[in-house]
Amino acid sequence: MANAPTKPTTVKKESSSASGLFATLTIPLCIVVTICIYAFILADPSHYKGGDVEHGEPSDPFGIIHRGGVLVPLVMGYVLMVIVFSIERFIVIGKASGTASIDAFVRKIQGFLTAGNIDAASAECDKQKGSVANVIKSGLKKYREMELETTLDVDQKTLAIQKDIEEATALEMPMLEQNLTIIATLVSIGTLTGLLGTVIGMIKAFAELAGTGANTSALSAAISEALVNTALGISTSALSIVMYNVFTSKIDSLTYAIDETGFSIVQTFAASHKNK
C-alpha cells in the first residue's frame, strides 16, 4: 500500500515533461516560421509599388507590415506562440473537464452521495473521466478505505479523506497550469518588443530628418516602421491577456468543482459515521 501513489505521480511527471518538451520545441519553431513568412511572403515585390522592395511604397497590408523592420518576425512569432499555446491549453483543459458538463457531473455525484450510493458515484467518475473525475474518484476510494478502517475515529478518518482529495488535486493542477506562464510572459514581452521597434523606428526617423532635411519618403518609412511594431506589440499583449484570463477562469471553475464535490464527500462521511 505504501507504493500506491507511485504510478499517478509518475504519470503526472511524464505529462509535465511532455508539456515542457512541447514548449521547448514550439518557441523556436514559431520564430522560424515567422522569419520565413517575413522573408518569403511579406518581402515579395508584389506587395510594393513598382516591385521595388527597398525604396517603393507598400501597396497592401503585407508590404506595410514588412516595412516594420527586423523586429517584425519576432513579434509575429509571439502572436503565433499565443495561438499555438492557446490551442494546446484548450485541448488539455477540455480533456481535464471530462466527457460531460462539469456542473451536471457535480450534481450527479452529490445526488449519489446524498443517497449513500458510493459505488454509483465512483462509476460516474469512470464515465466522466478527466482531472476532476480523477480527484473525486480518489476521494471516493479513500472513503471506502476509511469505512473499513477500525483504528481511527471519525474525525481522523474525515481528515484522511480530505487530505487525500487535496493531494490528488495537487497532482492534477500543475498539468492544467502548464505553459500558462509563457502566455503571461508574452503579455509583457510583446509590449516591450513593440516599444523597442518603435524606438528604433523613431531613431531612424530623426536621423533621416537631421541628415537629409525634409526627405518625406525616408521619414515616412521610418515612422511606418515605428507604428507597425507598436501595433503588433499591442496586438500580442491584448491577445495574450484575453487568453490568459480565459484559461485561468476555466481552471478556477474546475478547482471550484473539485472543492465543492470534495466537501460533499467529507460531509457525507462525517454525517453517516458520526454515531459509529
C-alpha positions in Angstrom: 0.0 0.0 0.0 2.9 2.3 0.7 3.8 2.3 -3.0 0.3 3.1 -4.3 0.9 6.8 -5.2 4.0 6.0 -7.3 2.1 5.3 -10.5 -0.1 8.5 -10.7 2.9 10.6 -9.6 5.0 9.1 -12.4 2.2 9.7 -14.9 2.0 13.4 -13.9 5.8 13.8 -14.2 5.7 12.3 -17.7 2.8 14.6 -18.6 4.7 17.6 -17.3 7.9 16.5 -19.2 5.9 16.1 -22.4 4.4 19.6 -22.0 7.8 21.0 -21.3 9.2 19.4 -24.4 6.3 20.8 -26.4 7.1 24.3 -25.2 10.8 23.9 -25.9 10.1 22.9 -29.5 7.2 25.3 -30.1 9.0 28.5 -29.2 11.9 28.3 -31.7 9.7 26.7 -34.3 7.3 29.7 -34.2 10.2 32.1 -34.6 11.5 30.1 -37.6 8.0 30.0 -39.2 7.5 33.8 -38.9 11.0 34.6 -40.2 10.2 32.5 -43.3 6.9 34.4 -43.6 8.7 37.7 -43.3 11.4 36.8 -45.7 9.5 34.9 -48.4 5.9 36.2 -48.2 5.9 39.7 -46.8 9.1 40.7 -48.7 7.7 39.6 -52.1 8.0 42.5 -54.6 4.3 42.2 -55.4 3.5 44.0 -52.2 5.3 47.1 -53.3 4.6 49.7 -56.0 6.8 49.0 -58.9 8.2 45.9 -57.3 10.8 48.0 -55.5 11.1 46.4 -52.0 14.0 48.8 -51.0 12.5 52.1 -52.0 9.0 51.6 -53.2 5.9 52.4 -51.3 3.9 49.4 -49.9 0.8 48.6 -52.0 -1.1 46.4 -49.5 -1.1 45.5 -45.8 1.6 42.8 -46.3 4.0 45.4 -47.6 3.2 47.7 -44.7 3.9 45.0 -42.2 7.1 44.1 -43.9 8.2 47.8 -43.8 8.2 47.4 -39.9 11.7 46.1 -40.0 13.7 43.2 -38.5 11.7 43.0 -35.2 8.5 42.2 -37.1 9.2 38.5 -37.4 10.0 38.3 -33.7 6.7 40.0 -32.7 4.8 37.9 -35.2 6.4 34.9 -33.6 5.0 36.0 -30.3 1.5 36.1 -31.8 1.9 32.7 -33.3 3.1 31.4 -29.9 0.0 32.7 -28.2 -2.2 31.0 -30.8 -0.4 27.7 -30.6 -0.2 27.6 -26.8 -3.9 28.7 -26.6 -4.9 25.7 -28.8 -2.8 23.4 -26.6 -4.4 24.7 -23.4 -7.9 24.4 -24.8 -7.2 20.7 -25.6 -5.7 19.9 -22.2 -8.3 21.8 -20.1 -11.0 20.3 -22.3 -9.8 16.8 -21.5 -9.4 17.7 -17.8 -13.1 18.7 -17.8 -14.2 15.3 -18.9 -16.8 14.0 -21.3 -19.8 15.9 -20.0 -20.7 19.1 -18.3 -18.8 19.7 -15.1 -21.9 21.2 -13.4 -24.0 18.2 -14.4 -21.3 15.8 -13.2 -21.1 17.6 -9.8 -24.8 17.4 -9.4 -24.9 13.7 -10.1 -22.1 13.0 -7.7 -23.8 15.0 -5.0 -27.0 13.1 -5.6 -25.3 9.8 -5.3 -23.6 10.9 -2.1 -26.9 12.1 -0.6 -28.4 8.7 -1.4 -25.3 7.0 0.1 -24.5 5.2 -3.2 -20.7 5.5 -3.3 -20.3 2.8 -5.9 -22.6 4.7 -8.4 -20.6 7.8 -7.7 -17.4 6.0 -8.5 -18.9 4.6 -11.7 -19.9 8.1 -12.7 -16.3 9.2 -12.3 -15.2 6.4 -14.7 -17.7 7.6 -17.3 -16.8 11.3 -16.9 -13.0 10.9 -17.0 -10.7 13.9 -16.8 -8.9 15.6 -13.9 -12.0 16.5 -11.8 -13.3 12.9 -12.0 -9.8 11.6 -11.1 -9.7 13.6 -8.0 -13.2 12.8 -6.9 -12.7 9.1 -7.6 -9.5 9.2 -5.4 -11.6 10.7 -2.6 -14.3 8.0 -3.0 -11.7 5.3 -2.9 -10.4 6.7 0.3 -14.0 6.9 1.6 -14.3 3.1 1.1 -10.9 2.5 2.8 -11.9 4.6 5.8 -15.2 2.6 6.2 -13.1 -0.5 6.7 -10.6 1.3 9.0 -11.0 0.4 12.6 -8.1 2.1 14.4 -9.2 5.7 13.7 -12.0 7.8 15.0 -14.5 9.6 12.7 -12.6 12.9 12.8 -9.3 11.2 11.9 -11.0 9.3 9.0 -12.6 12.5 7.8 -9.3 14.3 7.9 -7.7 11.4 6.0 -10.3 11.7 3.2 -9.9 15.5 3.0 -6.1 15.1 2.8 -6.3 12.5 0.1 -8.5 14.8 -2.0 -6.1 17.7 -1.5 -3.1 15.5 -2.6 -4.9 14.3 -5.7 -5.8 17.9 -6.5 -2.1 18.9 -6.1 -1.2 16.3 -8.7 -3.7 17.4 -11.2 -3.4 21.2 -11.0 0.2 21.6 -12.4 -0.9 19.9 -15.6 -3.7 22.4 -16.1 -1.5 25.4 -15.4 1.4 24.2 -17.5 2.5 26.8 -20.2 0.2 29.5 -18.8 3.4 31.3 -17.6 4.5 31.5 -21.2 1.3 33.2 -22.3 1.5 35.5 -19.2 5.1 36.4 -20.1 4.2 37.2 -23.7 1.9 40.0 -22.3 4.9 41.9 -21.2 7.4 40.8 -23.9 5.0 41.7 -26.7 4.6 45.3 -25.5 8.3 45.7 -24.8 9.4 44.4 -28.1 6.9 46.6 -29.9 8.2 49.5 -27.9 11.7 48.7 -28.9 10.7 48.6 -32.5 9.0 51.9 -32.1 12.1 53.5 -30.6 14.3 52.1 -33.4 11.9 53.5 -36.0 11.8 56.9 -34.3 15.6 57.0 -34.1 15.8 56.3 -37.9 13.1 59.0 -38.5 15.0 61.7 -36.6 18.3 60.5 -38.2 16.7 61.0 -41.7 15.3 64.3 -40.7 18.6 65.5 -39.4 20.7 64.2 -42.2 18.7 64.9 -45.3 16.2 67.5 -44.2 12.6 67.1 -45.4 13.1 63.7 -47.1 9.4 62.7 -47.0 9.8 59.2 -48.3 12.6 58.2 -45.9 10.9 59.9 -43.0 7.5 58.2 -43.6 9.3 54.8 -43.9 10.9 55.2 -40.6 7.7 56.3 -38.9 5.9 53.4 -40.5 8.4 51.0 -39.0 7.8 52.5 -35.6 4.0 52.3 -35.9 3.9 48.8 -37.3 5.9 47.5 -34.3 3.7 49.3 -31.9 0.6 47.8 -33.5 2.0 44.3 -33.5 3.2 44.6 -29.9 -0.1 45.8 -28.6 -2.0 43.1 -30.5 0.2 40.4 -29.0 -0.3 41.7 -25.5 -4.1 42.1 -25.9 -4.5 38.6 -27.3 -2.2 37.2 -24.5 -4.2 38.9 -21.8 -7.6 37.7 -23.1 -6.4 34.0 -23.5 -4.7 34.0 -20.1 -7.9 35.2 -18.4 -9.9 32.7 -20.3 -7.8 29.8 -19.1 -7.4 30.9 -15.5 -11.2 31.3 -15.4 -11.6 27.7 -16.7 -9.1 26.4 -14.2 -10.8 28.2 -11.4 -14.1 26.6 -12.4 -12.6 23.2 -12.3 -10.9 23.9 -9.0 -14.3 25.1 -7.5 -16.0 21.9 -8.8 -13.3 19.8 -7.1 -13.6 21.7 -3.8 -17.4 21.6 -3.9 -17.6 17.9 -4.5 -14.7 17.1 -2.1 -16.5 19.0 0.6 -19.7 16.9 -0.1 -17.7 13.7 0.2 -16.2 14.7 3.5 -19.5 15.9 4.9 -21.3 12.8 3.8 -18.8 10.6 5.5 -18.9 12.6 8.7 -22.7 12.7 8.8 -23.1 9.0 8.1 -20.5 7.8 10.6 -20.8 10.3 13.4 -22.6 7.8 15.7 -20.4 4.9 14.9 
